[in-house]
Amino acid sequence: MAMERGELIYKIYRALTYGLSPLIQLHLRWRKFRGLEHPLRWRERLGLPSLSRPPGPLFWFHAVSLGEGMCAIPVIKCCIERRPDVTVLMTTTTTSAFEVIKHQLPNNVLYQFSPVDTPGAIDAFLRYWKPSAIMLMESELWPNLIIGAAKNRIALALLNARISAKSYGSWSQPFVNSLTSLMLSKFLLILPLSTTQAIRFQLLQCPPFIINFCGDLKYGDQRALKELQVQLMNRKVWMASSIHKGEEK
């Protein structure tokens, strides 16, 4: 019954995003005019590619902004090392992430801007790139993307998964929670960044057998952190950073 209700709510969401697609495209053009989208590659946000797809299997890693994107880089490098036969596609949403991450990725990784969650953009993106697996970073829960991937039998994973208290309140609302449950049921793997986050996913009716632990990917490279501490030991350091509440501890 809950799954049927989730399917119904998804159909309503899909119809709404389909109807709003022209306005979303206008909004993207406005953002490009204001310098918030890439001036030449902004159409990638509509699912229109600017690169050729190589033959063979392809893994898609998606992150919103710089912090999430940097978390994905060690996983991407490990993936390339273990599966040299696989092409890796990386997408982000923000231009600030694009300007930094494009210099950090291995040369053979493809980079695109992520499609907006409208039926046309997602369907075009999946139809062109045909990923074998999709790795979403942190809190990227988009109905058209997740349900569309599942219908195309694409494996889904959520890495460094987290849901803020505010987002948890939104996703657990009576009208929305069945859609949330439907989306989470489509994942094969969820790696929460803490026990608290794992509990939130379970309260949102995520199947417990797909939840595993690997620690917070943002703090995974302890050797590099220790080397940095040694280098900065006798220096005065000034740092500007963007953090979430509690991370400074």
KANORGI-V536483 format. One line per field, one symbol per residue. phi: phi as a letter, one per 40 degrees, with the letter a starting at -180 (. if undefined). burial: I if it has 16 or more other ideal C-beta (glycine too) atoms within 10 Angstrom, else O. A space follows every 10 residues. Layout:
phi=???
burial=???
//
This chain:
phi=.ccccccccc cccccccccc dccccccccc ccccgcbccb bcccccgccb bccccgcbbb bbbcbcdccc ccdccccccc ccbccbcbbb bbcccccdcc cccccdcccc bbcccccbdc cccccccccf ccabbcbgbc bbdccccccc ccfccbbbbf cabccccccc cccdcbcccd ccccccccab bccacdcccc ccccgcdccc cbbbgcccbc cccccccccc ccdbbcbbbb abbcdgccc
burial=OOOOOIOOII OOIIOOIOOO IOOIIOOIOO OIOOOOIIOO IIIIIIIOIO OOOOOOOIII IIIIIIIIII IIIOIIOOII OOOOOOIIII IIIIIOIIOO IOOOIOOOII IIIIIIIIII IIIIIIOOIO IOIIIIIIII IIIIIIIIII OOOIIIIIII IIIOOOOIOO IIOOOOIIII IIIIIIIOOI IIIOOOIIOI IOOIIIOOOI IOOOOOIOOO OOOOOOOOOO OOOOOOOOOO OOOOOOOOO
//
